[in-house]
Amino acid sequence: MEEDVQDSMWPLPKFYFSVRFDSMEDAVVFQEVTGLDVKTDTIGYRHNQFSSIKMPGIAKGSTVTLRKGIFQSDTHFYAWYNAISINTIKRETVTIQLLDENGHPSMTWNLLNAWPIKITGTDLKSEGNEIAVESMELAHEGLTIVNG
């Protein structure tokens, strides 16, 4: 029994994760995900003549950035980005899961009503030997976090 308690005391490694989009059957392999944070503005409220109190204001989520290697004939994200026009946005739920050593989700972040706001292609170097990596930034209307 003590071994189970000790095993759960270690922080989770961050290198084993999956990203799923509503419009795609399989998870997409990404090299990096950043921006999984939320922030609440504070509002100063005059409590009485001599002091003020702080109240919670509007909650905001950061832009989430996904980075992945470029594969031949892989244009799903450009097609999603190009589908955006005035008053027309294809919103999706994006599910990001941190996985344990058996591939089971330990933590899940859901981006609600997400859509791409920026795609950055790779830089090109004739003398480089790195893989081609592109990034996509997503705006969203809420971030939910679930354990397990």
Order of alpha helices (4+ residues) and beta strands (2+ residues): alpha-beta-beta-beta-beta-beta-alpha-beta-beta-beta-beta
